[in-house]
């Protein structure tokens, strides 16, 4: 049946309006804080290369070995702590990406060191270029998340000054990363990120859907569970440990996972083992705790 010109024009306009509505809805959802896109939590099991820091630093494990270890552990994704990458040459990064794909493992992200609190503007500019370099490397790996640090305010720097410096740099970095679809997660790691309230204020000023928190659950020293609850809605990745860094007290992981579920978090719950036991035996134990809790609290 042939449609009249008027009817064809009507359906074409209706289709464009519907597409516009879908794009508008997607844009609205991408601008929401992490963890609010739908009501169902979705936890993926991950492992950070940092869990094997001793072996990687001493040359007893390569990044290729770590990717294969992820297969052995049965995780969904591995996070590449970049301290032990051989280089950022495209051919090397492509080889890691191919190895992971052939083994059915995703890259949950990459992690770098940064210091955004420095007083010298030229040094902050250098840090921004470093972040951009690693955004490019993360893109070549096929990952969508890069962990960054806020840093420690130098002597004589007020909290307000440090917040302003970090927010300014994060905003510029997220503008660059967002063009590649990469999210920057500033880690709760002491210094200017020692408090959830400070991290949330930084994100408020950055005001980007490509900015979030890499939530290391071990680093909040004062009233940690309340601070975790305040930070979780902004989490774009989670680093899971079984003890608090400040006092080595055990973390109630069930309590923590319940809070992530309540916030409808979607993303990786990545083991970042720092215990005294050899990682070869300590990491699998932590992964099993994570696996059990993911089954309990997640739709996956």
BELCORJO-V927161 format. One record per backbone hydrogen bond with DSSP energy under -0.5 kcal/mol. CO is the residue of the C=O (numbers start at 1). NH is the residue of the N-H. E is the energy in kcal/mol with one decimal. If there is no record, write none. Layout:
# BELCORJO-V927161
co-><CO	CO>
nh-><NH	NH>
e-><E	E>
This chain:
# BELCORJO-V927161
co-><4	5	6	7	8	9	10	11	12	13	14	15	16	17	18	19	20	21	22	23	24	25	26	27	29	33	39	41	42	44	45	45	46	47	48	49	50	52	53	54	55	55	56	62	63	64	65	66	67	68	69	70	70	71	76	77	78	78	78	79	79	80	80	81	82	89	89	90	91	92	93	94	95	96	97	98	99	100	101	106	106	109	110	111	115	117	119	120	120	121	122	123	124	125	126	127	128	129	130	131	132	133	134	135	136	137	138	138	139	144	145	146	147	148	150	151	154	158	159	160	161	162	163	164	165	166	167	168	169	170	171	172	173	174	175	176	177	177	178	183	183	184	184	185	186	187	190	190	191	193	195	196	197	198	199	200	201	202	203	208	210	212	213	213	213	214	214	215	215	216	218	218	219	221	223	224	225	226	227	228	229	231	232	234	237	238	238	239	239	240	242	244	249	251	252	253	254	255	256	257	258	259	260	261	265	267	268	268	269	269	270	271	278	278	279	281	282	283	284	285	286	287	288	289	290	291	292	293	294>
nh-><8	9	10	11	12	13	14	15	16	17	18	19	20	21	22	23	24	25	26	27	28	29	30	31	32	36	41	299	267	269	76	77	271	79	51	52	53	56	57	58	60	61	59	66	67	68	69	70	71	72	73	74	75	74	106	47	80	108	109	49	81	82	111	84	85	92	93	94	95	96	97	98	99	100	101	102	103	105	104	78	108	80	147	82	118	154	121	123	124	125	126	127	128	129	130	131	132	133	134	135	136	137	138	139	140	141	142	143	142	183	110	185	112	187	116	192	157	162	163	164	165	166	167	168	169	170	171	172	173	174	175	176	177	178	179	179	180	182	181	146	185	186	212	148	214	189	189	193	194	190	199	200	201	202	203	204	205	206	207	211	184	186	215	236	237	188	216	217	239	219	245	246	221	223	227	228	229	230	231	232	233	234	235	213	215	240	270	217	241	272	251	248	244	253	256	257	258	259	260	261	262	263	265	264	42	44	238	270	46	271	240	48	281	282	283	285	286	287	288	289	290	291	292	293	294	295	296	297	298>
e-><-2.7	-2.2	-2.1	-2.6	-2.3	-2.4	-2.4	-2.4	-2.2	-2.4	-2.4	-2.5	-2.6	-2.2	-2.3	-2.6	-2.4	-2.3	-2.5	-2.5	-2.3	-2.4	-2.5	-1.1	-1.2	-1.2	-0.5	-1.7	-2.5	-3.3	-2.4	-1.5	-2.5	-2.6	-1.9	-2.2	-1.9	-2.7	-2.9	-1.5	-2.0	-1.2	-0.9	-2.1	-2.1	-2.0	-2.2	-1.9	-1.2	-2.0	-2.5	-1.0	-1.9	-0.6	-1.9	-1.2	-0.5	-1.5	-0.8	-2.7	-1.0	-0.7	-2.1	-1.3	-1.8	-0.6	-2.3	-2.6	-1.7	-1.8	-2.4	-2.5	-2.3	-2.5	-2.2	-2.7	-1.1	-2.8	-1.6	-2.4	-0.7	-2.4	-3.0	-2.3	-0.5	-0.5	-0.5	-0.5	-1.9	-2.1	-1.7	-2.2	-2.2	-1.9	-2.0	-2.5	-2.3	-2.2	-2.1	-2.2	-2.2	-1.8	-2.6	-2.3	-2.0	-1.7	-0.8	-2.1	-0.8	-2.6	-2.0	-2.3	-2.2	-2.6	-1.5	-2.4	-2.1	-2.3	-2.7	-2.3	-2.3	-2.6	-2.8	-2.2	-2.2	-3.1	-2.4	-1.8	-2.7	-3.0	-2.0	-1.5	-3.0	-2.9	-0.7	-0.6	-1.8	-2.2	-1.4	-2.5	-0.6	-0.6	-2.2	-2.2	-1.1	-1.2	-0.6	-2.0	-1.5	-0.6	-1.8	-2.6	-1.8	-2.1	-2.3	-2.3	-1.9	-2.3	-2.8	-1.4	-2.9	-2.5	-1.1	-2.6	-1.2	-1.6	-1.2	-0.8	-2.0	-1.1	-2.2	-0.6	-0.6	-0.5	-2.0	-2.7	-2.1	-1.7	-1.7	-2.4	-0.6	-2.1	-2.0	-2.2	-2.9	-0.6	-2.7	-2.0	-0.5	-2.4	-2.6	-1.6	-2.7	-1.7	-1.9	-3.0	-2.2	-1.3	-1.9	-2.5	-2.2	-1.5	-2.3	-1.7	-2.5	-2.7	-1.7	-0.7	-1.7	-0.5	-3.1	-3.1	-1.9	-3.0	-2.1	-0.8	-1.7	-2.7	-2.0	-1.5	-2.3	-3.0	-2.3	-2.1	-2.6	-2.1	-1.5	-2.4	-2.1>
